[in-house]
Amino acid sequence: MNRIVEKIKKEFINVPDLKIKEIKVNIFKIIYVVFIETITSSDKINDYILKSLVKYNKNTNLQSNLAGSNTIKITKYDDIEYYITNGFAIVIEGDVIYAIEVRGDLARSISQSNREPSLLGPEDAFIENYQINMGLIKRRIRSHSLKTVEIVMGRKTKNTVCINYLEDVAKIDNVNLIKEKLEKIDVDGVIDISTIIHYLTNENKTVFPTIKRTERPDLVATSLLEGKITLLIDNSPFAIILPTFLADFINPVNDNYVKSINVSFVKILRFICFILSMVTPGIFIAIINYNQETVPASLLINFSNQSSQVPFPSIVEIIMLLIICDILRESDLRFPSNFGSAISILGALIIGEAAVNAGLVSPIAIIVASFTFIASLIFTELEINNALRYYRYLFLFLASFFGLYGLFLGMIFFLINVISIKSLSEPYFAPIAPFNKTYFMKTILKRKDVKNTQRSSLITNKNMTRGRFL
């Protein structure tokens, strides 16, 4: 048997789905076809390789007899494992080795996004097939300036990660920075896009997400046109976008498909909800315990009458209700969709009503906790809700010790922390600090499309004009 085939058999011992077929050309020559059955297509192997080799003419080049569209000549033995485990069939004739792509169709069909539902825009979403995901992007951006840098990551997984950017728009320095960071990652396995996010960012440095992940190709295409950089990885239905600012998480891509005069109000409303979901419990505790003069006397008496029936301090009431709300949110996320709404109704109606009747919490405390919870439901990004939860409890404890003064100190700490965050060397709190009018009118407010003809200097420093309307 061929020495290369013998070596492959030794390395893949106890791998029962490794198949080796021998095709006898003549009494002196045997061609070997090596592939993994579970990740390849038997029809492609039969059509591209076996049928061709049966008619093989020894006077012709072997490669000319292989019908596969993606045929690669292997010059290093170490590359054989990579191609075999990536759905290629290895054809060996003596010391000549070819890899022919015969991947099986192991991916699910393209469907609509479950985590980022589309109201007016396109409804296709990424899947776990990297090549199909690239096709969804290239259907939207049909330009030679869309460039891709591929990096193989993971000693064992050897997963393909690709960096996408528009050559004539994106900052090349940022592309090189991402590539440099990825090449420094030396681990056994890179399974999902989340692994890359953890290595690209100092995940414990801030509670806010500094990289946006999405499963919508239209958002990726829009980001590329702005000058941002996106990353895809095989076997993951998500892409990540860099750089990302806090304003990007408050404004979903669906805003692009709505009239500017209508969506600007909703954008402002989201920004208000972002602040209120953090500070509302703290404001309530500060008013009840320290700053009673800030509310009318009749309202304060009403609050006192309700609290007098409860054996716990107001801070205990609020913390208990917020924890219940967080439990309900987690149960909605973990349970199948058919059960999630039932659990929320059970928690909101039965537990809340029973807690009031039992005298464990006051009605005003339930109103405050419910308002806080509802305001945070506007944001579907899990990491943003985790960050809001962190600051919500921080403001709550500061208000319980120092009143509105503690709340003010907490807000200063929040602003200092957010302003100091960087996303790919860009200020995270932009376009507010530093102020950038172009990006401000795309995120915090929405300018009319006919006036939206410039790219933001926050993201790119070349080809600043997006177009013009005649």
C-alpha positions in Angstrom: 0.0 0.0 0.0 1.1 3.6 -0.7 3.2 5.0 2.2 1.1 8.2 2.4 -2.1 6.1 2.7 -0.5 4.0 5.4 0.4 7.1 7.3 -3.1 8.5 7.0 -4.5 5.2 8.3 -2.3 5.3 11.4 -3.2 8.9 12.2 -6.9 8.2 11.7 -7.0 4.9 13.6 -10.4 4.3 15.4 -12.1 6.7 13.0 -14.6 4.4 11.4 -16.0 6.9 9.0 -12.7 7.3 7.2 -13.0 5.5 3.9 -10.2 4.5 1.5 -11.0 3.3 -1.9 -8.5 1.7 -4.3 -8.9 2.2 -8.0 -6.7 -0.1 -10.0 -5.6 1.7 -13.2 -3.3 -1.2 -14.3 -1.2 -3.9 -12.7 1.4 -1.4 -11.7 -0.6 1.6 -10.7 -3.3 2.1 -8.0 -5.0 5.4 -7.2 -6.3 5.9 -3.7 -9.3 8.0 -2.8 -9.5 9.0 0.9 -12.5 10.8 2.5 -14.6 11.0 5.7 -18.0 9.6 4.9 -20.0 11.6 7.4 -19.0 15.0 6.1 -18.8 14.3 2.4 -21.4 13.7 -0.3 -21.4 10.2 -1.8 -23.0 11.6 -5.0 -20.2 14.2 -5.4 -17.5 11.6 -4.8 -19.1 9.3 -7.4 -19.6 12.1 -10.0 -16.5 14.1 -9.5 -13.9 11.4 -8.8 -14.9 7.8 -9.2 -16.6 8.0 -12.6 -13.7 10.1 -13.9 -11.0 7.7 -12.6 -12.7 4.7 -14.1 -12.1 6.3 -17.5 -8.6 7.5 -16.4 -6.1 7.5 -19.3 -2.6 6.9 -18.0 -1.2 9.2 -20.8 -3.0 12.2 -19.4 -2.5 14.3 -16.3 -4.4 13.1 -13.2 -5.8 16.5 -12.5 -7.4 16.7 -15.9 -9.4 13.6 -15.1 -10.9 15.0 -11.9 -14.2 16.8 -12.4 -14.4 18.7 -9.1 -14.8 22.5 -9.4 -12.4 23.1 -6.5 -9.3 20.9 -7.0 -6.1 21.7 -5.0 -2.7 20.2 -5.4 -1.2 19.4 -2.0 2.5 19.8 -1.7 2.9 19.4 2.1 1.7 16.3 4.0 0.6 18.3 7.0 -2.1 19.9 4.9 -3.8 16.5 4.2 -5.5 16.4 7.7 -7.0 19.9 7.2 -8.5 19.1 3.8 -9.9 15.6 4.9 -11.6 17.1 8.0 -13.0 19.9 5.9 -15.0 17.8 3.5 -12.5 17.2 0.8 -11.6 13.9 -0.8 -7.9 13.2 -1.1 -6.8 11.5 -4.4 -3.3 9.9 -4.2 -1.3 8.7 -7.2 2.2 7.8 -6.0 3.6 11.0 -4.4 1.1 13.2 -6.2 -1.8 14.4 -4.0 -4.9 16.3 -4.9 -7.8 17.5 -2.7 -11.3 17.8 -4.3 -14.1 19.5 -2.5 -17.0 17.1 -2.0 -18.6 18.6 1.1 -21.9 17.1 2.2 -24.9 19.4 2.7 -25.0 19.4 6.5 -26.4 22.9 7.0 -30.0 23.9 7.6 -31.9 25.9 5.1 -32.0 29.7 5.2 -34.8 31.0 7.5 -35.8 34.2 9.2 -34.0 35.5 12.2 -35.5 34.5 15.6 -33.5 36.9 17.7 -33.6 39.9 15.5 -37.1 39.7 13.8 -37.5 41.9 10.7 -40.6 44.1 10.6 -40.2 45.7 7.1 -36.8 44.5 5.8 -35.5 41.3 4.4 -36.1 38.1 6.4 -33.2 35.9 5.6 -30.6 35.1 8.3 -27.2 33.6 8.6 -26.9 29.8 9.1 -24.0 27.6 10.2 -22.5 27.4 6.7 -19.7 29.9 6.2 -19.9 29.8 2.4 -23.7 30.4 2.3 -23.3 33.3 4.8 -20.7 34.9 2.5 -23.1 34.4 -0.4 -25.8 36.3 1.5 -23.4 39.2 1.9 -22.3 39.2 -1.7 -25.8 39.2 -2.9 -26.1 42.6 -1.3 -22.7 44.1 -2.1 -21.7 43.3 -5.7 -18.3 45.0 -5.8 -14.7 43.9 -6.3 -13.7 46.1 -3.3 -15.3 43.6 -0.9 -12.3 41.8 0.4 -12.0 38.7 2.6 -9.0 37.6 4.7 -9.2 34.0 5.9 -7.5 32.7 9.0 -7.6 29.1 10.2 -7.9 29.0 14.0 -7.7 26.2 16.6 -5.2 23.5 16.8 -7.9 20.8 16.8 -10.9 22.5 15.3 -9.0 24.3 12.4 -12.0 26.5 11.9 -12.1 29.1 9.2 -12.5 32.7 10.3 -12.8 35.5 7.7 -12.4 39.2 8.0 -14.6 41.2 5.5 -14.2 44.8 4.6 -14.5 47.2 1.8 -11.0 48.0 0.6 -11.8 51.6 -0.6 -13.8 52.5 2.6 -12.6 50.7 5.7 -9.5 51.8 7.7 -6.8 49.3 6.7 -5.1 49.9 10.1 -8.1 48.4 11.8 -8.1 45.4 9.5 -4.5 44.8 10.3 -5.1 45.2 14.0 -7.9 42.6 14.0 -5.8 40.2 11.9 -2.9 40.6 14.3 -5.1 39.9 17.3 -6.6 36.8 15.7 -3.2 35.4 14.7 -2.1 35.6 18.3 -4.9 33.3 19.5 -3.4 29.9 20.0 -5.9 27.5 21.5 -7.1 24.0 20.9 -10.6 24.9 19.7 -12.5 27.8 18.3 -16.0 26.6 18.0 -18.2 29.7 17.9 -18.0 33.4 17.2 -18.3 34.0 21.0 -14.8 32.5 21.5 -13.4 35.2 19.2 -15.3 37.9 21.0 -13.8 36.9 24.3 -10.3 37.0 22.9 -10.7 40.2 20.9 -12.0 42.1 23.9 -11.0 42.4 27.5 -14.3 40.8 28.6 -13.9 41.6 32.3 -12.9 45.2 31.8 -16.4 46.5 31.2 -19.9 45.1 31.5 -21.0 46.7 28.2 -20.5 44.7 24.9 -17.9 46.4 22.7 -18.6 44.1 19.7 -22.0 43.6 18.1 -23.1 40.2 17.0 -25.9 39.8 14.5 -27.5 37.1 12.4 -28.9 39.5 9.8 -27.0 39.9 6.5 -28.6 43.3 5.8 -27.1 44.7 9.0 -23.7 43.3 8.0 -24.0 44.8 4.5 -25.0 48.2 5.9 -22.1 48.2 8.3 -19.6 47.3 5.6 -20.9 50.2 3.5 -20.3 52.5 6.5 -16.7 51.4 6.7 -16.9 48.9 9.5 -15.3 45.5 9.5 -17.2 42.2 10.0 -16.1 38.7 11.0 -17.6 35.4 10.1 -16.7 31.9 11.3 -17.7 28.5 10.0 -20.3 26.6 12.0 -21.7 29.8 13.6 -24.9 31.6 12.5 -23.6 35.0 13.7 -21.4 37.7 12.4 -19.6 40.3 14.5 -19.2 44.0 13.6 -16.3 46.3 14.6 -16.1 49.0 15.7 -19.3 49.1 17.7 -20.6 52.0 19.7 -23.2 52.1 22.6 -25.6 53.9 20.3 -25.6 50.9 17.9 -27.2 48.6 20.6 -30.0 51.1 21.3 -30.9 51.4 17.6 -31.9 48.2 15.7 -31.5 47.8 11.9 -35.3 47.9 11.4 -35.0 51.7 11.9 -33.5 51.9 8.4 -36.8 50.8 6.8 -39.0 53.4 8.6 -39.5 57.1 7.7 -37.2 59.3 9.6 -39.9 61.6 10.9 -41.5 58.6 12.6 -38.5 56.7 13.9 -36.7 59.7 15.5 -39.3 59.8 18.2 -38.8 56.1 18.9 -35.1 56.5 19.0 -35.4 59.2 21.7 -37.9 57.0 23.6 -35.4 54.1 23.6 -32.6 56.4 24.9 -34.9 57.5 27.7 -35.8 53.9 28.5 -32.1 53.0 28.6 -31.6 55.6 31.4 -34.8 54.9 33.3 -34.2 51.1 33.4 -31.0 51.8 35.3 -32.1 54.6 37.7 -35.8 54.1 38.4 -35.4 51.8 41.4 -32.6 54.0 42.8 -34.8 57.2 42.4 -37.7 55.5 44.3 -35.5 54.4 47.2 -33.8 57.8 47.4 -37.2 59.6 47.5 -38.7 57.2 50.1 -35.7 57.2 52.5 -33.9 60.5 52.1 -35.4 63.1 49.8 -39.1 63.2 50.7 -39.2 66.9 49.9 -38.9 66.2 46.2 -42.5 64.8 45.9 -45.9 66.3 46.9 -46.9 65.6 50.5 -50.1 63.8 49.5 -48.2 61.3 47.3 -45.6 60.8 50.1 -48.4 60.0 52.6 -49.8 57.5 50.1 -46.4 55.8 49.8 -46.0 55.7 53.6 -49.4 54.2 54.1 -48.6 51.4 51.6 -45.1 50.8 53.1 -46.5 50.7 56.7 -48.3 47.4 55.9 -45.1 45.7 54.7 -42.6 44.2 57.3 -39.5 44.8 55.1 -37.7 48.0 54.3 -38.3 49.5 50.8 -34.8 48.4 49.6 -35.6 44.8 50.5 -38.9 45.0 48.6 -37.3 46.4 45.4 -34.4 44.0 45.5 -36.7 41.0 45.9 -39.0 42.2 43.1 -36.0 42.9 40.7 -34.6 39.4 41.4 -38.0 37.9 40.6 -38.1 39.9 37.3 -34.6 38.6 36.5 -35.6 35.0 37.2 -38.6 35.5 34.9 -36.4 36.9 32.1 -34.0 33.9 32.5 -36.8 31.4 32.4 -38.1 33.0 29.2 -34.7 32.7 27.6 -34.0 29.1 28.6 -37.5 27.6 28.2 -38.9 26.7 24.8 -40.9 29.5 23.3 -44.2 27.6 23.9 -43.7 27.8 27.6 -42.0 31.2 28.0 -45.1 33.4 27.8 -47.0 31.1 30.3 -44.2 31.4 32.9 -44.2 35.2 32.5 -47.9 35.4 33.0 -47.7 33.1 36.0 -45.0 35.2 37.6 -46.4 38.6 36.7 -50.1 38.0 37.7 -50.2 35.2 40.3 -47.0 35.8 42.2 -47.4 39.6 42.1 -51.0 39.6 43.3 -50.3 37.0 46.0 -47.3 39.0 47.3 -49.4 42.1 47.7 -52.3 40.3 49.4 -49.8 38.6 51.7 -48.4 42.0 52.7 -44.9 41.1 51.5 -44.5 44.0 49.1 -46.4 47.2 48.5 -48.3 48.0 45.3 -46.0 51.0 44.5 -42.9 48.7 44.7 -44.5 46.4 42.2 -45.2 49.4 39.9 -41.6 50.6 40.1 -40.1 47.1 39.5 -42.5 46.4 36.6 -41.8 49.7 35.0 -38.1 49.1 35.2 -38.5 45.6 33.8 -40.7 46.8 30.9 -38.3 49.6 30.0 -35.4 47.1 29.7 -37.5 44.7 27.5 -37.0 47.2 24.6 -33.4 46.0 24.3 -33.1 42.5 22.9 -29.3 42.3 23.1 -28.5 40.0 26.1 -25.2 41.7 27.0 -26.9 45.1 27.1 -29.5 43.8 29.5 -26.7 42.3 31.7 -25.0 45.7 31.7 -28.2 47.5 32.6 -28.7 45.0 35.5 -25.3 45.7 36.8 -25.7 49.5 36.9 -29.3 49.1 38.2 -28.2 47.4 41.3 -25.2 49.8 41.7 -27.5 52.8 41.5 -29.9 51.1 43.9 -27.3 50.5 46.6 -25.8 54.0 46.2 -29.3 55.5 46.6 -30.0 53.4 49.7 -27.0 54.9 51.4 -26.7 58.4 50.1 -30.1 59.2 48.5 -30.2 61.3 45.3 -26.6 62.4 46.0 -25.5 58.8 45.7 -27.5 58.5 42.5 -25.6 61.5 41.2 -22.3 60.0 42.1 -23.3 56.7 40.4 -24.2 58.6 37.2 -20.8 60.3 37.2 -19.1 56.8 37.6 -21.2 55.5 34.8 -20.3 58.3 32.4 -16.6 58.0 33.3 -16.6 54.3 32.7 -18.5 54.4 29.4 -16.4 57.3 28.0 -13.2 55.4 28.8 -14.2 52.3 26.9 -12.7 51.7 23.4 -14.0 49.6 20.6 -11.2 48.8 18.2 -9.4 52.0 19.4 -12.6 54.1 18.8 -14.5 55.9 21.6 -17.4 53.7 22.7 -19.6 56.6 23.8 -19.5 58.2 20.3 -21.3 60.0 18.7 -22.1 61.8 22.0 -18.6 62.0 23.4 -16.8 62.9 21.2 -19.7 64.4 19.3 -20.0 63.4 15.7 -22.9 65.0 13.8 -22.9 62.5 10.9 -23.1 59.4 13.1 -25.4 61.2 15.6 -28.0 61.7 12.8 -27.8 58.0 12.0 -28.2 56.6 15.5 -29.5 58.9 18.1 -31.7 60.6 15.5 -32.4 59.7 11.9 -31.8 62.1 9.1 -33.7 61.9 5.9 -32.1 59.5 3.4 -31.8 62.2 0.8 -29.5 64.1 3.2 -27.6 61.0 4.4 -24.8 61.3 1.9 -21.7 61.3 4.1 -19.9 58.6 6.0 -18.8 59.2 9.6 -15.2 60.2 10.3 -15.5 58.0 13.4 -15.4 54.9 11.2 -13.4 55.8 8.1 -11.1 58.5 6.8 -11.5 57.9 3.1 -14.2 57.9 0.4 -16.4 60.0 2.7 -19.2 60.6 0.2 -21.7 57.8 0.1 -23.6 59.3 -2.9 -25.9 62.1 -3.8 -29.5 62.4 -4.7 -30.3 64.5 -7.9 
